[in-house]
Amino acid sequence: MKRSYVPVALLLAVLMLNIIFTQYMVHQYFYQNYMNTIIAAVLNVILFPIAFLIYKKGVNVND
């Protein structure tokens, strides 16, 4: 059976977005832009279920 690396690439993209949003959130908090901080935090929370769905659908644990 041939492996598909698309789910792995998608998970890496979500991880990269998590890192970007976290860095943006810390930067905005440092400069006291609290609304942007909350928006970046919400985006980080939204990305978690997306990553979980990609993992459950694409990566076979029992291989």
C-alpha positions as CSV (number, residue, x, y, z in Angstrom):
1,M,0.0,0.0,0.0
2,K,1.3,3.4,-1.0
3,R,1.6,6.1,1.7
4,S,0.1,9.5,1.2
5,Y,2.1,12.4,2.5
6,V,-0.7,15.0,2.0
7,P,-2.1,14.7,5.5
8,V,1.5,15.1,6.9
9,A,2.0,18.2,4.8
10,L,-1.4,19.6,6.0
11,L,-0.5,19.0,9.6
12,L,2.9,20.8,9.1
13,A,1.0,23.7,7.5
14,V,-1.3,23.9,10.5
15,L,1.6,23.7,12.9
16,M,3.3,26.5,11.0
17,L,0.1,28.6,11.3
18,N,0.0,27.9,15.0
19,I,3.6,29.1,15.5
20,I,2.9,32.2,13.4
21,F,-0.3,33.1,15.4
22,T,1.4,32.4,18.7
23,Q,4.3,34.7,17.8
24,Y,1.9,37.4,16.6
25,M,-0.1,37.0,19.8
26,V,2.9,37.5,22.0
27,H,4.1,40.5,19.9
28,Q,0.7,42.1,20.1
29,Y,0.4,41.5,23.9
30,F,3.8,43.1,24.4
31,Y,2.7,46.3,22.6
32,Q,-0.7,46.2,24.5
33,N,-2.9,45.6,21.5
34,Y,-5.3,43.3,23.4
35,M,-7.9,43.0,20.7
36,N,-5.4,41.6,18.2
37,T,-4.1,39.4,21.0
38,I,-7.6,37.9,21.5
39,I,-8.1,37.4,17.8
40,A,-4.8,35.5,17.4
41,A,-5.7,33.4,20.4
42,V,-9.1,32.5,19.0
43,L,-7.4,31.6,15.6
44,N,-5.0,29.3,17.5
45,V,-7.9,27.6,19.3
46,I,-9.8,27.2,16.0
47,L,-6.7,25.5,14.4
48,F,-6.6,22.8,17.0
49,P,-9.8,20.9,15.9
50,I,-8.8,21.3,12.2
51,A,-5.4,19.6,13.0
52,F,-7.2,16.9,14.9
53,L,-9.6,16.2,12.0
54,I,-6.7,16.1,9.6
55,Y,-4.9,13.6,11.9
56,K,-8.0,11.4,12.4
57,K,-8.9,11.3,8.7
58,G,-5.5,11.1,7.1
59,V,-3.0,9.4,9.3
60,N,-3.7,5.7,9.9
61,V,-2.5,4.9,13.4
62,N,-2.7,1.1,12.9
63,D,-0.3,0.9,9.9
